[in-house]
Amino acid sequence: MLIHSFKGVSTKYLNNYLVYNNFVNFAKESRSGKEQILLDRIINTECLSKSVNIANRPAVPLPQAS
């Protein structure tokens, strides 16, 4: 396993980073081919957020002019 510390990448998201990095750097497809693969993945991935959950989130505080 990897022993070195990673700088700039949270270990919580390390797996996602490694998958993305390998996809970008080692996939044989052209740029447009990679874009199509990502678009297909986005369209076909089930979303875990429901509109009800989003609607019930607290409002984001906005800065007020003084």
PDB file with SEQRES, HELIX, SHEET and CRYST1 records, atoms N, CA, C and O in Angstrom:
SEQRES   1 A   66  MET LEU ILE HIS SER PHE LYS GLY VAL SER THR LYS TYR          
SEQRES   2 A   66  LEU ASN ASN TYR LEU VAL TYR ASN ASN PHE VAL ASN PHE          
SEQRES   3 A   66  ALA LYS GLU SER ARG SER GLY LYS GLU GLN ILE LEU LEU          
SEQRES   4 A   66  ASP ARG ILE ILE ASN THR GLU CYS LEU SER LYS SER VAL          
SEQRES   5 A   66  ASN ILE ALA ASN ARG PRO ALA VAL PRO LEU PRO GLN ALA          
SEQRES   6 A   66  SER                                                          
HELIX    1 AA1 THR A   11  TYR A   13  5                                   3    
HELIX    2 AA2 LEU A   14  PHE A   26  1                                  13    
HELIX    3 AA3 ARG A   31  ASN A   44  1                                  14    
HELIX    4 AA4 SER A   51  ALA A   55  1                                   5    
CRYST1    1.000    1.000    1.000  90.00  90.00  90.00 P 1           1          
ATOM      1  N   MET A   1       0.849  -1.188   0.000  1.00  0.00           N  
ATOM      2  CA  MET A   1       0.000   0.000   0.000  1.00  0.00           C  
ATOM      3  C   MET A   1       0.880   1.232   0.000  1.00  0.00           C  
ATOM      4  O   MET A   1       2.091   1.137   0.204  1.00  0.00           O  
ATOM      5  N   LEU A   2       0.291   2.368  -0.224  1.00  0.00           N  
ATOM      6  CA  LEU A   2       1.043   3.615  -0.286  1.00  0.00           C  
ATOM      7  C   LEU A   2       1.387   4.103   1.109  1.00  0.00           C  
ATOM      8  O   LEU A   2       0.526   4.141   1.988  1.00  0.00           O  
ATOM      9  N   ILE A   3       2.623   4.469   1.312  1.00  0.00           N  
ATOM     10  CA  ILE A   3       3.075   4.936   2.615  1.00  0.00           C  
ATOM     11  C   ILE A   3       3.280   6.442   2.618  1.00  0.00           C  
ATOM     12  O   ILE A   3       3.212   7.080   3.668  1.00  0.00           O  
ATOM     13  N   HIS A   4       3.529   7.007   1.451  1.00  0.00           N  
ATOM     14  CA  HIS A   4       3.808   8.441   1.356  1.00  0.00           C  
ATOM     15  C   HIS A   4       2.578   9.261   1.702  1.00  0.00           C  
ATOM     16  O   HIS A   4       1.448   8.842   1.450  1.00  0.00           O  
ATOM     17  N   SER A   5       2.805  10.433   2.281  1.00  0.00           N  
ATOM     18  CA  SER A   5       1.673  11.320   2.555  1.00  0.00           C  
ATOM     19  C   SER A   5       1.329  12.081   1.281  1.00  0.00           C  
ATOM     20  O   SER A   5       2.210  12.428   0.495  1.00  0.00           O  
ATOM     21  N   PHE A   6       0.054  12.332   1.089  1.00  0.00           N  
ATOM     22  CA  PHE A   6      -0.410  13.061  -0.082  1.00  0.00           C  
ATOM     23  C   PHE A   6      -0.643  14.506   0.302  1.00  0.00           C  
ATOM     24  O   PHE A   6      -1.224  14.796   1.347  1.00  0.00           O  
ATOM     25  N   LYS A   7      -0.192  15.400  -0.539  1.00  0.00           N  
ATOM     26  CA  LYS A   7      -0.381  16.821  -0.281  1.00  0.00           C  
ATOM     27  C   LYS A   7      -1.406  17.369  -1.264  1.00  0.00           C  
ATOM     28  O   LYS A   7      -1.294  17.151  -2.471  1.00  0.00           O  
ATOM     29  N   GLY A   8      -2.397  18.076  -0.754  1.00  0.00           N  
ATOM     30  CA  GLY A   8      -3.386  18.707  -1.612  1.00  0.00           C  
ATOM     31  C   GLY A   8      -4.612  17.860  -1.890  1.00  0.00           C  
ATOM     32  O   GLY A   8      -5.552  18.342  -2.522  1.00  0.00           O  
ATOM     33  N   VAL A   9      -4.633  16.619  -1.440  1.00  0.00           N  
ATOM     34  CA  VAL A   9      -5.789  15.755  -1.663  1.00  0.00           C  
ATOM     35  C   VAL A   9      -6.219  15.181  -0.326  1.00  0.00           C  
ATOM     36  O   VAL A   9      -5.446  14.496   0.344  1.00  0.00           O  
ATOM     37  N   SER A  10      -7.456  15.466   0.059  1.00  0.00           N  
ATOM     38  CA  SER A  10      -7.986  14.926   1.300  1.00  0.00           C  
ATOM     39  C   SER A  10      -8.083  13.408   1.183  1.00  0.00           C  
ATOM     40  O   SER A  10      -8.528  12.890   0.159  1.00  0.00           O  
ATOM     41  N   THR A  11      -7.671  12.701   2.218  1.00  0.00           N  
ATOM     42  CA  THR A  11      -7.744  11.241   2.162  1.00  0.00           C  
ATOM     43  C   THR A  11      -9.186  10.757   2.068  1.00  0.00           C  
ATOM     44  O   THR A  11      -9.432   9.639   1.617  1.00  0.00           O  
ATOM     45  N   LYS A  12     -10.137  11.579   2.485  1.00  0.00           N  
ATOM     46  CA  LYS A  12     -11.551  11.219   2.362  1.00  0.00           C  
ATOM     47  C   LYS A  12     -11.926  11.029   0.890  1.00  0.00           C  
ATOM     48  O   LYS A  12     -12.738  10.164   0.563  1.00  0.00           O  
ATOM     49  N   TYR A  13     -11.341  11.830   0.010  1.00  0.00           N  
ATOM     50  CA  TYR A  13     -11.661  11.789  -1.413  1.00  0.00           C  
ATOM     51  C   TYR A  13     -10.530  11.190  -2.245  1.00  0.00           C  
ATOM     52  O   TYR A  13     -10.531  11.320  -3.470  1.00  0.00           O  
ATOM     53  N   LEU A  14      -9.574  10.542  -1.604  1.00  0.00           N  
ATOM     54  CA  LEU A  14      -8.403  10.034  -2.306  1.00  0.00           C  
ATOM     55  C   LEU A  14      -8.776   9.027  -3.389  1.00  0.00           C  
ATOM     56  O   LEU A  14      -8.218   9.073  -4.485  1.00  0.00           O  
ATOM     57  N   ASN A  15      -9.699   8.125  -3.107  1.00  0.00           N  
ATOM     58  CA  ASN A  15     -10.093   7.136  -4.106  1.00  0.00           C  
ATOM     59  C   ASN A  15     -10.668   7.816  -5.344  1.00  0.00           C  
ATOM     60  O   ASN A  15     -10.335   7.441  -6.468  1.00  0.00           O  
ATOM     61  N   ASN A  16     -11.533   8.818  -5.144  1.00  0.00           N  
ATOM     62  CA  ASN A  16     -12.102   9.545  -6.284  1.00  0.00           C  
ATOM     63  C   ASN A  16     -11.008  10.223  -7.096  1.00  0.00           C  
ATOM     64  O   ASN A  16     -11.036  10.202  -8.327  1.00  0.00           O  
ATOM     65  N   TYR A  17     -10.045  10.825  -6.405  1.00  0.00           N  
ATOM     66  CA  TYR A  17      -8.939  11.493  -7.087  1.00  0.00           C  
ATOM     67  C   TYR A  17      -8.126  10.500  -7.915  1.00  0.00           C  
ATOM     68  O   TYR A  17      -7.782  10.787  -9.062  1.00  0.00           O  
ATOM     69  N   LEU A  18      -7.820   9.349  -7.350  1.00  0.00           N  
ATOM     70  CA  LEU A  18      -7.022   8.360  -8.069  1.00  0.00           C  
ATOM     71  C   LEU A  18      -7.748   7.841  -9.302  1.00  0.00           C  
ATOM     72  O   LEU A  18      -7.131   7.657 -10.351  1.00  0.00           O  
ATOM     73  N   VAL A  19      -9.040   7.604  -9.189  1.00  0.00           N  
ATOM     74  CA  VAL A  19      -9.822   7.151 -10.342  1.00  0.00           C  
ATOM     75  C   VAL A  19      -9.823   8.221 -11.423  1.00  0.00           C  
ATOM     76  O   VAL A  19      -9.602   7.925 -12.597  1.00  0.00           O  
ATOM     77  N   TYR A  20     -10.073   9.476 -11.022  1.00  0.00           N  
ATOM     78  CA  TYR A  20     -10.088  10.581 -11.983  1.00  0.00           C  
ATOM     79  C   TYR A  20      -8.716  10.742 -12.635  1.00  0.00           C  
ATOM     80  O   TYR A  20      -8.620  10.870 -13.855  1.00  0.00           O  
ATOM     81  N   ASN A  21      -7.662  10.737 -11.833  1.00  0.00           N  
ATOM     82  CA  ASN A  21      -6.308  10.919 -12.348  1.00  0.00           C  
ATOM     83  C   ASN A  21      -5.949   9.816 -13.345  1.00  0.00           C  
ATOM     84  O   ASN A  21      -5.387  10.095 -14.404  1.00  0.00           O  
ATOM     85  N   ASN A  22      -6.268   8.582 -13.014  1.00  0.00           N  
ATOM     86  CA  ASN A  22      -5.987   7.475 -13.930  1.00  0.00           C  
ATOM     87  C   ASN A  22      -6.799   7.598 -15.210  1.00  0.00           C  
ATOM     88  O   ASN A  22      -6.294   7.316 -16.297  1.00  0.00           O  
ATOM     89  N   PHE A  23      -8.044   8.014 -15.089  1.00  0.00           N  
ATOM     90  CA  PHE A  23      -8.887   8.182 -16.271  1.00  0.00           C  
ATOM     91  C   PHE A  23      -8.306   9.246 -17.195  1.00  0.00           C  
ATOM     92  O   PHE A  23      -8.191   9.027 -18.401  1.00  0.00           O  
ATOM     93  N   VAL A  24      -7.942  10.388 -16.639  1.00  0.00           N  
ATOM     94  CA  VAL A  24      -7.431  11.498 -17.441  1.00  0.00           C  
ATOM     95  C   VAL A  24      -6.087  11.153 -18.075  1.00  0.00           C  
ATOM     96  O   VAL A  24      -5.856  11.458 -19.245  1.00  0.00           O  
ATOM     97  N   ASN A  25      -5.212  10.526 -17.319  1.00  0.00           N  
ATOM     98  CA  ASN A  25      -3.845  10.317 -17.794  1.00  0.00           C  
ATOM     99  C   ASN A  25      -3.615   9.021 -18.567  1.00  0.00           C  
ATOM    100  O   ASN A  25      -2.689   8.951 -19.375  1.00  0.00           O  
ATOM    101  N   PHE A  26      -4.434   7.995 -18.339  1.00  0.00           N  
ATOM    102  CA  PHE A  26      -4.122   6.704 -18.933  1.00  0.00           C  
ATOM    103  C   PHE A  26      -5.188   6.160 -19.878  1.00  0.00           C  
ATOM    104  O   PHE A  26      -4.956   5.140 -20.528  1.00  0.00           O  
ATOM    105  N   ALA A  27      -6.343   6.804 -19.976  1.00  0.00           N  
ATOM    106  CA  ALA A  27      -7.368   6.334 -20.909  1.00  0.00           C  
ATOM    107  C   ALA A  27      -6.879   6.555 -22.341  1.00  0.00           C  
ATOM    108  O   ALA A  27      -6.278   7.586 -22.641  1.00  0.00           O  
ATOM    109  N   LYS A  28      -7.130   5.610 -23.205  1.00  0.00           N  
ATOM    110  CA  LYS A  28      -6.630   5.659 -24.583  1.00  0.00           C  
ATOM    111  C   LYS A  28      -7.505   6.513 -25.501  1.00  0.00           C  
ATOM    112  O   LYS A  28      -7.084   6.854 -26.607  1.00  0.00           O  
ATOM    113  N   GLU A  29      -8.703   6.859 -25.063  1.00  0.00           N  
ATOM    114  CA  GLU A  29      -9.616   7.596 -25.915  1.00  0.00           C  
ATOM    115  C   GLU A  29      -9.126   9.027 -26.138  1.00  0.00           C  
ATOM    116  O   GLU A  29      -8.296   9.543 -25.389  1.00  0.00           O  
ATOM    117  N   SER A  30      -9.662   9.651 -27.187  1.00  0.00           N  
ATOM    118  CA  SER A  30      -9.373  11.063 -27.439  1.00  0.00           C  
ATOM    119  C   SER A  30     -10.110  11.904 -26.402  1.00  0.00           C  
ATOM    120  O   SER A  30     -10.897  11.380 -25.614  1.00  0.00           O  
ATOM    121  N   ARG A  31      -9.851  13.204 -26.408  1.00  0.00           N  
ATOM    122  CA  ARG A  31     -10.524  14.089 -25.454  1.00  0.00           C  
ATOM    123  C   ARG A  31     -12.039  14.014 -25.616  1.00  0.00           C  
ATOM    124  O   ARG A  31     -12.763  13.926 -24.624  1.00  0.00           O  
ATOM    125  N   SER A  32     -12.525  14.049 -26.859  1.00  0.00           N  
ATOM    126  CA  SER A  32     -13.975  13.978 -27.068  1.00  0.00           C  
ATOM    127  C   SER A  32     -14.520  12.619 -26.629  1.00  0.00           C  
ATOM    128  O   SER A  32     -15.646  12.534 -26.140  1.00  0.00           O  
ATOM    129  N   GLY A  33     -13.735  11.563 -26.798  1.00  0.00           N  
ATOM    130  CA  GLY A  33     -14.155  10.243 -26.325  1.00  0.00           C  
ATOM    131  C   GLY A  33     -14.266  10.192 -24.816  1.00  0.00           C  
ATOM    132  O   GLY A  33     -15.204   9.609 -24.273  1.00  0.00           O  
ATOM    133  N   LYS A  34     -13.295  10.812 -24.129  1.00  0.00           N  
ATOM    134  CA  LYS A  34     -13.335  10.879 -22.667  1.00  0.00           C  
ATOM    135  C   LYS A  34     -14.533  11.697 -22.199  1.00  0.00           C  
ATOM    136  O   LYS A  34     -15.203  11.329 -21.233  1.00  0.00           O  
ATOM    137  N   GLU A  35     -14.805  12.815 -22.889  1.00  0.00           N  
ATOM    138  CA  GLU A  35     -15.959  13.644 -22.525  1.00  0.00           C  
ATOM    139  C   GLU A  35     -17.254  12.858 -22.680  1.00  0.00           C  
ATOM    140  O   GLU A  35     -18.155  12.977 -21.850  1.00  0.00           O  
ATOM    141  N   GLN A  36     -17.352  12.059 -23.734  1.00  0.00           N  
ATOM    142  CA  GLN A  36     -18.554  11.255 -23.954  1.00  0.00           C  
ATOM    143  C   GLN A  36     -18.708  10.195 -22.866  1.00  0.00           C  
ATOM    144  O   GLN A  36     -19.820   9.941 -22.402  1.00  0.00           O  
ATOM    145  N   ILE A  37     -17.608   9.579 -22.462  1.00  0.00           N  
ATOM    146  CA  ILE A  37     -17.652   8.585 -21.385  1.00  0.00           C  
ATOM    147  C   ILE A  37     -18.145   9.234 -20.096  1.00  0.00           C  
ATOM    148  O   ILE A  37     -18.998   8.676 -19.405  1.00  0.00           O  
ATOM    149  N   LEU A  38     -17.610  10.413 -19.771  1.00  0.00           N  
ATOM    150  CA  LEU A  38     -18.033  11.109 -18.555  1.00  0.00           C  
ATOM    151  C   LEU A  38     -19.497  11.520 -18.629  1.00  0.00           C  
ATOM    152  O   LEU A  38     -20.229  11.383 -17.649  1.00  0.00           O  
ATOM    153  N   LEU A  39     -19.932  12.024 -19.788  1.00  0.00           N  
ATOM    154  CA  LEU A  39     -21.331  12.421 -19.949  1.00  0.00           C  
ATOM    155  C   LEU A  39     -22.255  11.219 -19.767  1.00  0.00           C  
ATOM    156  O   LEU A  39     -23.275  11.318 -19.086  1.00  0.00           O  
ATOM    157  N   ASP A  40     -21.906  10.095 -20.366  1.00  0.00           N  
ATOM    158  CA  ASP A  40     -22.712   8.879 -20.201  1.00  0.00           C  
ATOM    159  C   ASP A  40     -22.771   8.457 -18.739  1.00  0.00           C  
ATOM    160  O   ASP A  40     -23.818   8.036 -18.249  1.00  0.00           O  
ATOM    161  N   ARG A  41     -21.646   8.570 -18.048  1.00  0.00           N  
ATOM    162  CA  ARG A  41     -21.591   8.209 -16.618  1.00  0.00           C  
ATOM    163  C   ARG A  41     -22.494   9.124 -15.795  1.00  0.00           C  
ATOM    164  O   ARG A  41     -23.225   8.659 -14.921  1.00  0.00           O  
ATOM    165  N   ILE A  42     -22.442  10.424 -16.076  1.00  0.00           N  
ATOM    166  CA  ILE A  42     -23.268  11.386 -15.344  1.00  0.00           C  
ATOM    167  C   ILE A  42     -24.745  11.121 -15.583  1.00  0.00           C  
ATOM    168  O   ILE A  42     -25.541  11.127 -14.644  1.00  0.00           O  
ATOM    169  N   ILE A  43     -25.112  10.891 -16.831  1.00  0.00           N  
ATOM    170  CA  ILE A  43     -26.519  10.674 -17.177  1.00  0.00           C  
ATOM    171  C   ILE A  43     -27.048   9.382 -16.557  1.00  0.00           C  
ATOM    172  O   ILE A  43     -28.204   9.330 -16.136  1.00  0.00           O  
ATOM    173  N   ASN A  44     -26.227   8.350 -16.495  1.00  0.00           N  
ATOM    174  CA  ASN A  44     -26.688   7.037 -16.042  1.00  0.00           C  
ATOM    175  C   ASN A  44     -26.437   6.738 -14.571  1.00  0.00           C  
ATOM    176  O   ASN A  44     -26.757   5.645 -14.104  1.00  0.00           O  
ATOM    177  N   THR A  45     -25.868   7.689 -13.830  1.00  0.00           N  
ATOM    178  CA  THR A  45     -25.614   7.485 -12.408  1.00  0.00           C  
ATOM    179  C   THR A  45     -26.818   7.948 -11.602  1.00  0.00           C  
ATOM    180  O   THR A  45     -27.339   9.044 -11.807  1.00  0.00           O  
ATOM    181  N   GLU A  46     -27.244   7.100 -10.691  1.00  0.00           N  
ATOM    182  CA  GLU A  46     -28.389   7.444  -9.850  1.00  0.00           C  
ATOM    183  C   GLU A  46     -27.997   8.546  -8.870  1.00  0.00           C  
ATOM    184  O   GLU A  46     -26.963   8.473  -8.207  1.00  0.00           O  
ATOM    185  N   CYS A  47     -28.834   9.552  -8.795  1.00  0.00           N  
ATOM    186  CA  CYS A  47     -28.579  10.682  -7.896  1.00  0.00           C  
ATOM    187  C   CYS A  47     -29.109  10.339  -6.509  1.00  0.00           C  
ATOM    188  O   CYS A  47     -30.234   9.857  -6.373  1.00  0.00           O  
ATOM    189  N   LEU A  48     -28.304  10.587  -5.483  1.00  0.00           N  
ATOM    190  CA  LEU A  48     -28.698  10.249  -4.122  1.00  0.00           C  
ATOM    191  C   LEU A  48     -29.444  11.379  -3.420  1.00  0.00           C  
ATOM    192  O   LEU A  48     -30.027  11.155  -2.359  1.00  0.00           O  
ATOM    193  N   SER A  49     -29.441  12.581  -3.980  1.00  0.00           N  
ATOM    194  CA  SER A  49     -30.162  13.704  -3.376  1.00  0.00           C  
ATOM    195  C   SER A  49     -31.570  13.760  -3.939  1.00  0.00           C  
ATOM    196  O   SER A  49     -31.778  13.614  -5.143  1.00  0.00           O  
ATOM    197  N   LYS A  50     -32.515  13.969  -3.073  1.00  0.00           N  
ATOM    198  CA  LYS A  50     -33.897  14.115  -3.505  1.00  0.00           C  
ATOM    199  C   LYS A  50     -34.278  15.576  -3.397  1.00  0.00           C  
ATOM    200  O   LYS A  50     -33.760  16.300  -2.547  1.00  0.00           O  
ATOM    201  N   SER A  51     -35.179  16.004  -4.252  1.00  0.00           N  
ATOM    202  CA  SER A  51     -35.565  17.418  -4.244  1.00  0.00           C  
ATOM    203  C   SER A  51     -36.153  17.821  -2.901  1.00  0.00           C  
ATOM    204  O   SER A  51     -36.031  18.979  -2.500  1.00  0.00           O  
ATOM    205  N   VAL A  52     -36.788  16.890  -2.199  1.00  0.00           N  
ATOM    206  CA  VAL A  52     -37.342  17.198  -0.879  1.00  0.00           C  
ATOM    207  C   VAL A  52     -36.216  17.554   0.086  1.00  0.00           C  
ATOM    208  O   VAL A  52     -36.340  18.501   0.862  1.00  0.00           O  
ATOM    209  N   ASN A  53     -35.120  16.802   0.040  1.00  0.00           N  
ATOM    210  CA  ASN A  53     -33.983  17.088   0.913  1.00  0.00           C  
ATOM    211  C   ASN A  53     -33.367  18.441   0.598  1.00  0.00           C  
ATOM    212  O   ASN A  53     -32.988  19.183   1.505  1.00  0.00           O  
ATOM    213  N   ILE A  54     -33.267  18.759  -0.671  1.00  0.00           N  
ATOM    214  CA  ILE A  54     -32.681  20.036  -1.067  1.00  0.00           C  
ATOM    215  C   ILE A  54     -33.582  21.183  -0.640  1.00  0.00           C  
ATOM    216  O   ILE A  54     -33.091  22.211  -0.174  1.00  0.00           O  
ATOM    217  N   ALA A  55     -34.882  21.025  -0.792  1.00  0.00           N  
ATOM    218  CA  ALA A  55     -35.825  22.084  -0.421  1.00  0.00           C  
ATOM    219  C   ALA A  55     -35.822  22.340   1.080  1.00  0.00           C  
ATOM    220  O   ALA A  55     -36.120  23.455   1.510  1.00  0.00           O  
ATOM    221  N   ASN A  56     -35.495  21.340   1.883  1.00  0.00           N  
ATOM    222  CA  ASN A  56     -35.518  21.497   3.340  1.00  0.00           C  
ATOM    223  C   ASN A  56     -34.187  21.955   3.934  1.00  0.00           C  
ATOM    224  O   ASN A  56     -34.064  22.073   5.153  1.00  0.00           O  
ATOM    225  N   ARG A  57     -33.203  22.210   3.097  1.00  0.00           N  
ATOM    226  CA  ARG A  57     -31.917  22.707   3.597  1.00  0.00           C  
ATOM    227  C   ARG A  57     -32.082  24.129   4.116  1.00  0.00           C  
ATOM    228  O   ARG A  57     -32.922  24.881   3.621  1.00  0.00           O  
ATOM    229  N   PRO A  58     -31.280  24.499   5.115  1.00  0.00           N  
ATOM    230  CA  PRO A  58     -31.336  25.892   5.569  1.00  0.00           C  
ATOM    231  C   PRO A  58     -30.802  26.822   4.482  1.00  0.00           C  
ATOM    232  O   PRO A  58     -29.956  26.437   3.674  1.00  0.00           O  
ATOM    233  N   ALA A  59     -31.303  28.028   4.479  1.00  0.00           N  
ATOM    234  CA  ALA A  59     -30.877  29.013   3.484  1.00  0.00           C  
ATOM    235  C   ALA A  59     -29.415  29.385   3.697  1.00  0.00           C  
ATOM    236  O   ALA A  59     -28.924  29.406   4.826  1.00  0.00           O  
ATOM    237  N   VAL A  60     -28.745  29.670   2.623  1.00  0.00           N  
ATOM    238  CA  VAL A  60     -27.356  30.117   2.698  1.00  0.00           C  
ATOM    239  C   VAL A  60     -27.367  31.580   3.114  1.00  0.00           C  
ATOM    240  O   VAL A  60     -28.022  32.397   2.466  1.00  0.00           O  
ATOM    241  N   PRO A  61     -26.654  31.931   4.187  1.00  0.00           N  
ATOM    242  CA  PRO A  61     -26.657  33.331   4.614  1.00  0.00           C  
ATOM    243  C   PRO A  61     -25.927  34.207   3.598  1.00  0.00           C  
ATOM    244  O   PRO A  61     -24.843  33.859   3.131  1.00  0.00           O  
ATOM    245  N   LEU A  62     -26.520  35.322   3.269  1.00  0.00           N  
ATOM    246  CA  LEU A  62     -25.919  36.265   2.335  1.00  0.00           C  
ATOM    247  C   LEU A  62     -25.327  37.435   3.100  1.00  0.00           C  
ATOM    248  O   LEU A  62     -25.887  37.861   4.110  1.00  0.00           O  
ATOM    249  N   PRO A  63     -24.208  37.956   2.635  1.00  0.00           N  
ATOM    250  CA  PRO A  63     -23.632  39.125   3.312  1.00  0.00           C  
ATOM    251  C   PRO A  63     -24.553  40.330   3.149  1.00  0.00           C  
ATOM    252  O   PRO A  63     -25.142  40.542   2.088  1.00  0.00           O  
ATOM    253  N   GLN A  64     -24.663  41.096   4.197  1.00  0.00           N  
ATOM    254  CA  GLN A  64     -25.529  42.273   4.146  1.00  0.00           C  
ATOM    255  C   GLN A  64     -24.676  43.524   4.035  1.00  0.00           C  
ATOM    256  O   GLN A  64     -23.609  43.627   4.640  1.00  0.00           O  
ATOM    257  N   ALA A  65     -25.168  44.472   3.250  1.00  0.00           N  
ATOM    258  CA  ALA A  65     -24.459  45.747   3.095  1.00  0.00           C  
ATOM    259  C   ALA A  65     -24.535  46.522   4.398  1.00  0.00           C  
ATOM    260  O   ALA A  65     -25.564  46.523   5.074  1.00  0.00           O  
ATOM    261  N   SER A  66     -23.441  47.181   4.745  1.00  0.00           N  
ATOM    262  CA  SER A  66     -23.443  47.941   5.997  1.00  0.00           C  
ATOM    263  C   SER A  66     -23.688  49.407   5.765  1.00  0.00           C  
ATOM    264  O   SER A  66     -23.721  50.185   6.718  1.00  0.00           O  
TER     265      SER A  66                                                      
END                                                                             
